[in-house]
Amino acid sequence: MEQIEAIFSTRRITSERTRYLYVVQSLPFDFAVDVEDLLNPISADGPYTQLKDAVINHVAKSANRMLRELFTQVKLEDQTPSQLMLHTLSLLAGRDMDDAIF
């Protein structure tokens, strides 16, 4: 979100509606489906702020889901530690994890 806020700042975009439209055109299709109720019709009261809050909430849920999978699906069983690490990294799918959780 900091990137988009920086774009708005450098381009001096202050209108909630304009900010909303910039973000909507950049949303991945699968995410747009998740927040469809915020997309149609455009809210007259703070559409960008509502969409931003929904994006933050969605990302937080995805991170929680990923952590839950990591802690429930990863088992040593007959794997070597290296195999376990590779499996764990594959579940992360390239995402960085906050060091605070480890």
PLY file of the C-alpha trace (Angstrom):
ply
format ascii 1.0
element vertex 102
property float x
property float y
property float z
element edge 101
property int vertex1
property int vertex2
end_header
0.00 0.00 0.00
2.93 2.33 0.57
3.81 2.19 -3.13
0.37 3.28 -4.24
0.27 5.99 -1.58
3.61 7.28 -2.93
2.18 7.39 -6.45
-0.82 9.34 -5.23
1.45 11.75 -3.40
3.81 12.41 -6.31
0.91 12.83 -8.73
-1.02 14.93 -6.20
-4.06 12.69 -6.39
-6.26 13.48 -3.41
-9.74 12.51 -4.61
-11.04 9.31 -2.97
-12.82 8.36 -6.19
-9.72 8.82 -8.37
-7.59 6.84 -5.92
-10.24 4.12 -5.90
-10.26 3.92 -9.71
-6.45 3.68 -9.85
-6.47 0.76 -7.42
-9.40 -1.06 -9.05
-7.69 -1.10 -12.44
-4.66 -2.79 -10.83
-6.48 -5.51 -8.88
-5.86 -9.12 -9.90
-9.09 -10.71 -11.13
-9.31 -13.31 -8.36
-8.97 -10.61 -5.72
-11.50 -8.36 -7.44
-14.02 -11.19 -7.12
-13.36 -11.33 -3.36
-14.12 -7.62 -2.91
-16.81 -7.35 -5.59
-19.32 -5.92 -3.12
-17.03 -2.89 -2.74
-16.62 -2.47 -6.50
-20.24 -2.18 -7.61
-21.69 0.33 -7.08
-18.92 2.71 -6.05
-19.54 3.91 -2.53
-20.09 7.65 -2.22
-18.50 7.68 1.22
-14.74 7.05 1.11
-14.53 4.42 -1.65
-10.72 4.30 -1.65
-10.49 4.01 2.13
-13.06 1.19 2.17
-11.24 -0.67 -0.60
-7.85 -0.14 1.07
-9.18 -1.58 4.33
-10.58 -4.59 2.44
-7.23 -5.19 0.72
-5.38 -5.05 4.04
-7.89 -7.41 5.62
-7.65 -9.86 2.70
-3.85 -9.91 2.82
-3.90 -10.48 6.58
-6.28 -13.43 6.16
-4.06 -14.90 3.44
-1.00 -14.63 5.68
-2.87 -16.25 8.56
-4.05 -19.07 6.32
-0.51 -19.63 5.06
0.88 -19.74 8.61
-1.82 -22.18 9.67
-0.87 -24.45 6.75
2.80 -24.19 7.63
2.24 -25.20 11.23
-0.30 -27.95 10.54
0.94 -29.54 7.30
4.70 -29.58 7.80
5.82 -32.83 9.42
9.31 -34.29 9.56
8.21 -37.92 9.12
10.96 -39.64 7.12
12.28 -36.49 5.46
15.75 -35.15 5.98
15.97 -31.67 7.50
16.92 -30.32 4.07
13.85 -31.90 2.46
11.68 -30.48 5.23
13.14 -27.02 4.65
12.51 -27.24 0.89
8.91 -28.35 1.49
8.38 -25.50 3.96
9.82 -22.98 1.49
7.53 -24.31 -1.24
4.53 -23.63 1.01
5.74 -20.06 1.45
5.61 -19.67 -2.34
8.33 -17.02 -2.38
6.76 -14.84 0.32
8.94 -13.36 3.02
7.90 -14.15 6.54
8.29 -11.77 9.44
11.19 -12.88 11.61
9.04 -12.26 14.67
7.03 -15.44 14.07
10.08 -17.69 14.30
0 1
1 2
2 3
3 4
4 5
5 6
6 7
7 8
8 9
9 10
10 11
11 12
12 13
13 14
14 15
15 16
16 17
17 18
18 19
19 20
20 21
21 22
22 23
23 24
24 25
25 26
26 27
27 28
28 29
29 30
30 31
31 32
32 33
33 34
34 35
35 36
36 37
37 38
38 39
39 40
40 41
41 42
42 43
43 44
44 45
45 46
46 47
47 48
48 49
49 50
50 51
51 52
52 53
53 54
54 55
55 56
56 57
57 58
58 59
59 60
60 61
61 62
62 63
63 64
64 65
65 66
66 67
67 68
68 69
69 70
70 71
71 72
72 73
73 74
74 75
75 76
76 77
77 78
78 79
79 80
80 81
81 82
82 83
83 84
84 85
85 86
86 87
87 88
88 89
89 90
90 91
91 92
92 93
93 94
94 95
95 96
96 97
97 98
98 99
99 100
100 101
